[in-house]
Amino acid sequence: MSTLQTNTIQTSSGGPVTLTKQIAQKSYWRLNQIGSTLDDSFGVSSTSDSATGIWVINTINSFDSNHFGISSAGTNWHTYFSSTTTASSVTQVAGNSSHTSVDALIYGSLTGDLA
């Protein structure tokens, strides 16, 4: 049996390898809605504040459709995604137990096939 050992895998032009047709995390974010700061992200091009507790997250790479895996979490809050999704953006909402939108610290990630 052979063993493959490497430190880096790159494309023939020397750039990063693009993950396609794989189930892997393509985008991740940690967004502090209270301070309006994107604390950490991967695969996110920009965010925009739509209203209290409602943020649009735009991805760097588009997905092959608006059907992709979404996960979210919040600190002491309920978070969910609205039905407003496209191949390159999602709308994440944070709310309290009374279903009132509130600004909070939220997390999210997307998985699926890139276009």
Biotite code that builds the C-alpha atoms (Angstrom):
import biotite.structure as struc

atoms = struc.array([
    struc.Atom([0.000, 0.000, 0.000], chain_id="A", res_id=1, res_name="MET", atom_name="CA", element="C"),
    struc.Atom([1.216, 3.537, -0.820], chain_id="A", res_id=2, res_name="SER", atom_name="CA", element="C"),
    struc.Atom([1.200, 6.545, 1.487], chain_id="A", res_id=3, res_name="THR", atom_name="CA", element="C"),
    struc.Atom([0.602, 10.066, 0.227], chain_id="A", res_id=4, res_name="LEU", atom_name="CA", element="C"),
    struc.Atom([2.114, 12.816, 2.366], chain_id="A", res_id=5, res_name="GLN", atom_name="CA", element="C"),
    struc.Atom([1.782, 16.508, 1.541], chain_id="A", res_id=6, res_name="THR", atom_name="CA", element="C"),
    struc.Atom([1.611, 19.899, 3.198], chain_id="A", res_id=7, res_name="ASN", atom_name="CA", element="C"),
    struc.Atom([-0.248, 21.803, 0.485], chain_id="A", res_id=8, res_name="THR", atom_name="CA", element="C"),
    struc.Atom([-2.481, 20.935, -2.458], chain_id="A", res_id=9, res_name="ILE", atom_name="CA", element="C"),
    struc.Atom([-2.798, 23.639, -5.116], chain_id="A", res_id=10, res_name="GLN", atom_name="CA", element="C"),
    struc.Atom([-4.208, 23.997, -8.607], chain_id="A", res_id=11, res_name="THR", atom_name="CA", element="C"),
    struc.Atom([-1.822, 23.807, -11.557], chain_id="A", res_id=12, res_name="SER", atom_name="CA", element="C"),
    struc.Atom([-1.642, 27.633, -11.520], chain_id="A", res_id=13, res_name="SER", atom_name="CA", element="C"),
    struc.Atom([-0.610, 27.655, -7.848], chain_id="A", res_id=14, res_name="GLY", atom_name="CA", element="C"),
    struc.Atom([-3.901, 28.780, -6.304], chain_id="A", res_id=15, res_name="GLY", atom_name="CA", element="C"),
    struc.Atom([-6.178, 27.107, -3.771], chain_id="A", res_id=16, res_name="PRO", atom_name="CA", element="C"),
    struc.Atom([-8.161, 24.057, -4.824], chain_id="A", res_id=17, res_name="VAL", atom_name="CA", element="C"),
    struc.Atom([-11.905, 24.738, -5.202], chain_id="A", res_id=18, res_name="THR", atom_name="CA", element="C"),
    struc.Atom([-14.244, 22.308, -3.489], chain_id="A", res_id=19, res_name="LEU", atom_name="CA", element="C"),
    struc.Atom([-17.107, 21.377, -5.798], chain_id="A", res_id=20, res_name="THR", atom_name="CA", element="C"),
    struc.Atom([-19.648, 18.561, -5.749], chain_id="A", res_id=21, res_name="LYS", atom_name="CA", element="C"),
    struc.Atom([-18.665, 17.755, -2.175], chain_id="A", res_id=22, res_name="GLN", atom_name="CA", element="C"),
    struc.Atom([-20.522, 18.051, 1.071], chain_id="A", res_id=23, res_name="ILE", atom_name="CA", element="C"),
    struc.Atom([-18.219, 20.454, 2.877], chain_id="A", res_id=24, res_name="ALA", atom_name="CA", element="C"),
    struc.Atom([-18.693, 23.722, 4.674], chain_id="A", res_id=25, res_name="GLN", atom_name="CA", element="C"),
    struc.Atom([-18.501, 26.469, 2.046], chain_id="A", res_id=26, res_name="LYS", atom_name="CA", element="C"),
    struc.Atom([-19.309, 29.449, 4.233], chain_id="A", res_id=27, res_name="SER", atom_name="CA", element="C"),
    struc.Atom([-19.187, 30.315, 7.940], chain_id="A", res_id=28, res_name="TYR", atom_name="CA", element="C"),
    struc.Atom([-19.734, 33.481, 9.984], chain_id="A", res_id=29, res_name="TRP", atom_name="CA", element="C"),
    struc.Atom([-19.804, 34.837, 13.515], chain_id="A", res_id=30, res_name="ARG", atom_name="CA", element="C"),
    struc.Atom([-21.738, 38.081, 13.471], chain_id="A", res_id=31, res_name="LEU", atom_name="CA", element="C"),
    struc.Atom([-22.184, 40.448, 16.385], chain_id="A", res_id=32, res_name="ASN", atom_name="CA", element="C"),
    struc.Atom([-25.412, 42.225, 15.473], chain_id="A", res_id=33, res_name="GLN", atom_name="CA", element="C"),
    struc.Atom([-25.189, 44.490, 18.517], chain_id="A", res_id=34, res_name="ILE", atom_name="CA", element="C"),
    struc.Atom([-21.859, 45.990, 17.446], chain_id="A", res_id=35, res_name="GLY", atom_name="CA", element="C"),
    struc.Atom([-22.571, 45.480, 13.736], chain_id="A", res_id=36, res_name="SER", atom_name="CA", element="C"),
    struc.Atom([-19.311, 43.578, 13.312], chain_id="A", res_id=37, res_name="THR", atom_name="CA", element="C"),
    struc.Atom([-18.431, 40.439, 11.424], chain_id="A", res_id=38, res_name="LEU", atom_name="CA", element="C"),
    struc.Atom([-16.119, 38.887, 14.027], chain_id="A", res_id=39, res_name="ASP", atom_name="CA", element="C"),
    struc.Atom([-15.068, 35.876, 11.960], chain_id="A", res_id=40, res_name="ASP", atom_name="CA", element="C"),
    struc.Atom([-15.988, 34.499, 8.564], chain_id="A", res_id=41, res_name="SER", atom_name="CA", element="C"),
    struc.Atom([-15.075, 32.188, 5.731], chain_id="A", res_id=42, res_name="PHE", atom_name="CA", element="C"),
    struc.Atom([-16.596, 32.490, 2.274], chain_id="A", res_id=43, res_name="GLY", atom_name="CA", element="C"),
    struc.Atom([-18.547, 35.654, 3.155], chain_id="A", res_id=44, res_name="VAL", atom_name="CA", element="C"),
    struc.Atom([-18.225, 38.679, 0.882], chain_id="A", res_id=45, res_name="SER", atom_name="CA", element="C"),
    struc.Atom([-20.381, 41.108, 2.879], chain_id="A", res_id=46, res_name="SER", atom_name="CA", element="C"),
    struc.Atom([-23.241, 41.479, 5.353], chain_id="A", res_id=47, res_name="THR", atom_name="CA", element="C"),
    struc.Atom([-25.993, 44.046, 5.626], chain_id="A", res_id=48, res_name="SER", atom_name="CA", element="C"),
    struc.Atom([-28.307, 45.028, 8.457], chain_id="A", res_id=49, res_name="ASP", atom_name="CA", element="C"),
    struc.Atom([-31.920, 44.872, 7.220], chain_id="A", res_id=50, res_name="SER", atom_name="CA", element="C"),
    struc.Atom([-33.656, 45.615, 10.528], chain_id="A", res_id=51, res_name="ALA", atom_name="CA", element="C"),
    struc.Atom([-33.371, 44.773, 14.224], chain_id="A", res_id=52, res_name="THR", atom_name="CA", element="C"),
    struc.Atom([-32.166, 41.167, 14.417], chain_id="A", res_id=53, res_name="GLY", atom_name="CA", element="C"),
    struc.Atom([-32.288, 40.655, 10.639], chain_id="A", res_id=54, res_name="ILE", atom_name="CA", element="C"),
    struc.Atom([-29.098, 40.402, 8.593], chain_id="A", res_id=55, res_name="TRP", atom_name="CA", element="C"),
    struc.Atom([-28.368, 39.411, 5.000], chain_id="A", res_id=56, res_name="VAL", atom_name="CA", element="C"),
    struc.Atom([-25.200, 37.367, 4.533], chain_id="A", res_id=57, res_name="ILE", atom_name="CA", element="C"),
    struc.Atom([-23.699, 37.388, 1.018], chain_id="A", res_id=58, res_name="ASN", atom_name="CA", element="C"),
    struc.Atom([-21.347, 34.609, -0.007], chain_id="A", res_id=59, res_name="THR", atom_name="CA", element="C"),
    struc.Atom([-18.202, 34.931, -2.114], chain_id="A", res_id=60, res_name="ILE", atom_name="CA", element="C"),
    struc.Atom([-19.112, 31.930, -4.274], chain_id="A", res_id=61, res_name="ASN", atom_name="CA", element="C"),
    struc.Atom([-22.628, 31.193, -5.488], chain_id="A", res_id=62, res_name="SER", atom_name="CA", element="C"),
    struc.Atom([-24.251, 27.842, -4.888], chain_id="A", res_id=63, res_name="PHE", atom_name="CA", element="C"),
    struc.Atom([-25.686, 25.860, -7.793], chain_id="A", res_id=64, res_name="ASP", atom_name="CA", element="C"),
    struc.Atom([-29.208, 26.776, -6.607], chain_id="A", res_id=65, res_name="SER", atom_name="CA", element="C"),
    struc.Atom([-30.927, 28.304, -3.592], chain_id="A", res_id=66, res_name="ASN", atom_name="CA", element="C"),
    struc.Atom([-31.210, 24.817, -2.066], chain_id="A", res_id=67, res_name="HIS", atom_name="CA", element="C"),
    struc.Atom([-28.305, 24.243, 0.308], chain_id="A", res_id=68, res_name="PHE", atom_name="CA", element="C"),
    struc.Atom([-27.717, 23.153, 3.876], chain_id="A", res_id=69, res_name="GLY", atom_name="CA", element="C"),
    struc.Atom([-28.039, 25.899, 6.478], chain_id="A", res_id=70, res_name="ILE", atom_name="CA", element="C"),
    struc.Atom([-27.172, 25.779, 10.157], chain_id="A", res_id=71, res_name="SER", atom_name="CA", element="C"),
    struc.Atom([-27.408, 28.571, 12.687], chain_id="A", res_id=72, res_name="SER", atom_name="CA", element="C"),
    struc.Atom([-26.973, 29.306, 16.356], chain_id="A", res_id=73, res_name="ALA", atom_name="CA", element="C"),
    struc.Atom([-27.166, 32.263, 18.655], chain_id="A", res_id=74, res_name="GLY", atom_name="CA", element="C"),
    struc.Atom([-26.024, 33.154, 22.129], chain_id="A", res_id=75, res_name="THR", atom_name="CA", element="C"),
    struc.Atom([-29.124, 33.044, 24.375], chain_id="A", res_id=76, res_name="ASN", atom_name="CA", element="C"),
    struc.Atom([-31.384, 33.644, 21.355], chain_id="A", res_id=77, res_name="TRP", atom_name="CA", element="C"),
    struc.Atom([-33.315, 31.668, 18.797], chain_id="A", res_id=78, res_name="HIS", atom_name="CA", element="C"),
    struc.Atom([-31.980, 32.056, 15.278], chain_id="A", res_id=79, res_name="THR", atom_name="CA", element="C"),
    struc.Atom([-33.487, 30.977, 12.004], chain_id="A", res_id=80, res_name="TYR", atom_name="CA", element="C"),
    struc.Atom([-33.256, 31.772, 8.321], chain_id="A", res_id=81, res_name="PHE", atom_name="CA", element="C"),
    struc.Atom([-36.046, 33.444, 6.434], chain_id="A", res_id=82, res_name="SER", atom_name="CA", element="C"),
    struc.Atom([-37.409, 32.025, 3.218], chain_id="A", res_id=83, res_name="SER", atom_name="CA", element="C"),
    struc.Atom([-35.531, 34.788, 1.399], chain_id="A", res_id=84, res_name="THR", atom_name="CA", element="C"),
    struc.Atom([-32.554, 32.865, 0.052], chain_id="A", res_id=85, res_name="THR", atom_name="CA", element="C"),
    struc.Atom([-30.753, 33.066, -3.253], chain_id="A", res_id=86, res_name="THR", atom_name="CA", element="C"),
    struc.Atom([-27.811, 31.160, -4.687], chain_id="A", res_id=87, res_name="ALA", atom_name="CA", element="C"),
    struc.Atom([-25.490, 33.746, -3.125], chain_id="A", res_id=88, res_name="SER", atom_name="CA", element="C"),
    struc.Atom([-27.219, 35.140, -0.013], chain_id="A", res_id=89, res_name="SER", atom_name="CA", element="C"),
    struc.Atom([-29.273, 34.173, 3.030], chain_id="A", res_id=90, res_name="VAL", atom_name="CA", element="C"),
    struc.Atom([-31.234, 36.203, 5.557], chain_id="A", res_id=91, res_name="THR", atom_name="CA", element="C"),
    struc.Atom([-30.647, 35.242, 9.193], chain_id="A", res_id=92, res_name="GLN", atom_name="CA", element="C"),
    struc.Atom([-32.987, 36.377, 11.961], chain_id="A", res_id=93, res_name="VAL", atom_name="CA", element="C"),
    struc.Atom([-32.377, 36.383, 15.725], chain_id="A", res_id=94, res_name="ALA", atom_name="CA", element="C"),
    struc.Atom([-35.302, 36.510, 18.121], chain_id="A", res_id=95, res_name="GLY", atom_name="CA", element="C"),
    struc.Atom([-36.209, 36.082, 21.762], chain_id="A", res_id=96, res_name="ASN", atom_name="CA", element="C"),
    struc.Atom([-38.614, 33.581, 23.298], chain_id="A", res_id=97, res_name="SER", atom_name="CA", element="C"),
    struc.Atom([-41.518, 35.946, 22.498], chain_id="A", res_id=98, res_name="SER", atom_name="CA", element="C"),
    struc.Atom([-40.582, 35.757, 18.792], chain_id="A", res_id=99, res_name="HIS", atom_name="CA", element="C"),
    struc.Atom([-39.510, 39.403, 18.764], chain_id="A", res_id=100, res_name="THR", atom_name="CA", element="C"),
    struc.Atom([-36.486, 40.170, 16.590], chain_id="A", res_id=101, res_name="SER", atom_name="CA", element="C"),
    struc.Atom([-33.455, 41.249, 18.628], chain_id="A", res_id=102, res_name="VAL", atom_name="CA", element="C"),
    struc.Atom([-29.843, 42.073, 17.812], chain_id="A", res_id=103, res_name="ASP", atom_name="CA", element="C"),
    struc.Atom([-27.598, 39.310, 19.155], chain_id="A", res_id=104, res_name="ALA", atom_name="CA", element="C"),
    struc.Atom([-24.402, 37.355, 18.585], chain_id="A", res_id=105, res_name="LEU", atom_name="CA", element="C"),
    struc.Atom([-25.215, 34.850, 15.824], chain_id="A", res_id=106, res_name="ILE", atom_name="CA", element="C"),
    struc.Atom([-23.401, 32.090, 13.999], chain_id="A", res_id=107, res_name="TYR", atom_name="CA", element="C"),
    struc.Atom([-24.192, 30.376, 10.725], chain_id="A", res_id=108, res_name="GLY", atom_name="CA", element="C"),
    struc.Atom([-22.797, 28.114, 8.058], chain_id="A", res_id=109, res_name="SER", atom_name="CA", element="C"),
    struc.Atom([-23.743, 26.862, 4.598], chain_id="A", res_id=110, res_name="LEU", atom_name="CA", element="C"),
    struc.Atom([-22.992, 23.572, 2.888], chain_id="A", res_id=111, res_name="THR", atom_name="CA", element="C"),
    struc.Atom([-23.825, 22.410, -0.607], chain_id="A", res_id=112, res_name="GLY", atom_name="CA", element="C"),
    struc.Atom([-22.633, 22.318, -4.200], chain_id="A", res_id=113, res_name="ASP", atom_name="CA", element="C"),
    struc.Atom([-21.070, 25.471, -5.612], chain_id="A", res_id=114, res_name="LEU", atom_name="CA", element="C"),
    struc.Atom([-22.096, 26.696, -9.043], chain_id="A", res_id=115, res_name="ALA", atom_name="CA", element="C"),
])
